[in-house]
Amino acid sequence: MIQQIAQPQRITDYKLADYCKLYSSGEHFVGIEFSNELNHPIVRLPLGFPNPQQMSNSQLRNAISMLIRVILRVKKELTEQLEDQIGKDHVDYPFDAYRRIILDYVNHGFIREPERRESYSGNGRIDWAKTLRKAQPLWTEKGPVHLNPIRINTIYSHQDLMQIQKYCLMLADLQVGWLFGRNIPIRPQWSQAKLVWARNKVDLYKRQTYDGRISKVLRSMSIILSHQINLDESNKIDGNYKIALEGNSNVGRMWEMMVERVFGTGKHGKYQPLAKWNLDGIIRSASSPLELDSIRFDLVDKNMICTVIDAKYHSHLPSTSDINKQITYAEWVAKKHELEGDNLVVNNLFILPGEIPELPHHNYLGYATMDILEDQNKSYHKVHAKKFDTITLMRMYLQNDKSISKDFFDDLL
């Protein structure tokens, strides 16, 4: 038997910024971590994120929501890259479904189940089509008179659908309710059979509704229920959860993937410099090839411009080894195109995270050279550095937006 669930209450005096921690030097964790030992999560923000204490709850909520989406997309893409090797062993976290359930409830309350009832008495809308078809009239000199027309009463039930919505709302509050200033409820426990029943019920209502808003809510409920069905039992009971990227390589990979999506042209896979050993005439590869973060091609005044990009998730300027490696990358690319008969200019660029909220959301820092190895005739011997606004890049990554990417490179020409 499904128990009645108390309506969660909104926290009126919460400050979302108090849950947040800005990036600190050497920290390799970005995301949200929650444990039963605390009554709120810890949100560790990435490098270049604005000071949360200077943002309103609404602004910060939107920014954290973007961060969660970025983390989930990055983790999904990384998992998909490894699926052939390790198999798919994760369940997609339904953040958008949780979010929609909460927002719809706050704005509209619970969905009620409409039930149409017909009667020959009482109040209600007269259904003349059914009356003429089913009811016998009283004939008079002036024609037929219907003394008891069929009336339609719409009764709103508060049974199955509302109980399922309450359950989904509790799960949503448990996971992301803190983002909206809502109390964290006690975790509800439904059996696997009850979850399957609930999802089937929701899917049935989904097919019967023509209301766009309700259809979206029902779809979110179905996603949440499917997520619960697919979780193992330990995850269903444990209230701890984490939406995060951990480790220097994973957090740095997030920045690389965002830069590649917004600025790259998806061709860097064919550009992989590889060293070789010659051992008494036997040729062996020195190791695995170098991999470029991103590469871009632009046609400017009938001249092809190639920019070799290194996305650096650093608060400091890149080191000598980074600069040297970047020049090697670009030199290899230039030589490859020279051998293929292409005439193009090759530029070199580091992209670092920063907080630059005003247009154009980026600024030029300068360039590095390898001292006496610099060749003024080779443009790629200058490795330029620019900062790009972290929040803007997150939004562009999620929206697959490349609209400003071409202008971003103008000051390198």
Summary of the structure (lengths in Angstrom):
residues: 413
radius of gyration: 30.0
end to end distance: 70.2
largest distance: 119.5
contacts: 1148
relative contact order: 0.12
helix: 44%
strand: 22%
